[in-house]
């Protein structure tokens, strides 16, 4: 008479198909995470660039609180930022002769292949005694 071997409980492991599905899901998840992190890094870079432009524009506006009677033209470079400042008379109808003349001040800041334009109004600097306008 033959004795039967004691049956052991069958241990169920992962099949090859289950392993491939798990690896595919993990690869897709990692790709999505990589894409999200890459987008965040680009966003931070653009934010820093926009902050730099805004700070430079604010500094340039502070540098020109008044405009010479003949207008103002200036340009320069600040790190990676190239800037230009130009002004033109700004006429407002119906003002008395004693009103302070205004100038439209235009600030252009460029970096890489992008440009920002800021415009504001500035009063004309009063003429000094004996000074003539150009």
JOHU-V324687 format. One record per residue. N is the residue number from 0. RES is the residue in one letter. SS is DSSP state (a for helix, b for strand, c for the rest). Layout:
n:N res:RES ss:SS
n:N res:RES ss:SS
This chain:
n:0 res:X ss:c
n:1 res:X ss:c
n:2 res:X ss:c
n:3 res:X ss:c
n:4 res:X ss:c
n:5 res:X ss:c
n:6 res:X ss:c
n:7 res:X ss:c
n:8 res:X ss:c
n:9 res:X ss:c
n:10 res:X ss:c
n:11 res:X ss:c
n:12 res:X ss:c
n:13 res:X ss:c
n:14 res:X ss:c
n:15 res:X ss:a
n:16 res:X ss:a
n:17 res:X ss:a
n:18 res:X ss:a
n:19 res:X ss:a
n:20 res:X ss:a
n:21 res:X ss:a
n:22 res:X ss:a
n:23 res:X ss:a
n:24 res:X ss:a
n:25 res:X ss:a
n:26 res:X ss:a
n:27 res:X ss:a
n:28 res:X ss:a
n:29 res:X ss:a
n:30 res:X ss:a
n:31 res:X ss:a
n:32 res:X ss:a
n:33 res:X ss:a
n:34 res:X ss:a
n:35 res:X ss:a
n:36 res:X ss:a
n:37 res:X ss:a
n:38 res:X ss:a
n:39 res:X ss:a
n:40 res:X ss:a
n:41 res:X ss:a
n:42 res:X ss:a
n:43 res:X ss:a
n:44 res:X ss:a
n:45 res:X ss:a
n:46 res:X ss:a
n:47 res:X ss:a
n:48 res:X ss:a
n:49 res:X ss:a
n:50 res:X ss:a
n:51 res:X ss:a
n:52 res:X ss:a
n:53 res:X ss:a
n:54 res:X ss:a
n:55 res:X ss:a
n:56 res:X ss:a
n:57 res:X ss:a
n:58 res:X ss:a
n:59 res:X ss:a
n:60 res:X ss:a
n:61 res:X ss:a
n:62 res:X ss:a
n:63 res:X ss:c
n:64 res:X ss:c
n:65 res:X ss:b
n:66 res:X ss:b
n:67 res:X ss:c
n:68 res:X ss:c
n:69 res:X ss:c
n:70 res:X ss:c
n:71 res:X ss:c
n:72 res:X ss:b
n:73 res:X ss:b
n:74 res:X ss:b
n:75 res:X ss:b
n:76 res:X ss:b
n:77 res:X ss:b
n:78 res:X ss:c
n:79 res:X ss:c
n:80 res:X ss:b
n:81 res:X ss:b
n:82 res:X ss:b
n:83 res:X ss:b
n:84 res:X ss:b
n:85 res:X ss:b
n:86 res:X ss:b
n:87 res:X ss:b
n:88 res:X ss:b
n:89 res:X ss:b
n:90 res:X ss:c
n:91 res:X ss:c
n:92 res:X ss:c
n:93 res:X ss:c
n:94 res:X ss:c
n:95 res:X ss:c
n:96 res:X ss:c
n:97 res:X ss:c
n:98 res:X ss:c
n:99 res:X ss:c
n:100 res:X ss:c
n:101 res:X ss:b
n:102 res:X ss:b
n:103 res:X ss:b
n:104 res:X ss:b
n:105 res:X ss:b
n:106 res:X ss:b
n:107 res:X ss:b
n:108 res:X ss:b
n:109 res:X ss:b
n:110 res:X ss:b
n:111 res:X ss:c
n:112 res:X ss:c
n:113 res:X ss:b
n:114 res:X ss:b
n:115 res:X ss:b
n:116 res:X ss:b
n:117 res:X ss:b
n:118 res:X ss:b
n:119 res:X ss:b
n:120 res:X ss:b
n:121 res:X ss:b
n:122 res:X ss:b
n:123 res:X ss:b
n:124 res:X ss:c
n:125 res:X ss:c
n:126 res:X ss:c
n:127 res:X ss:c
n:128 res:X ss:c
n:129 res:X ss:c
n:130 res:X ss:c
n:131 res:X ss:c
n:132 res:X ss:c
n:133 res:X ss:c
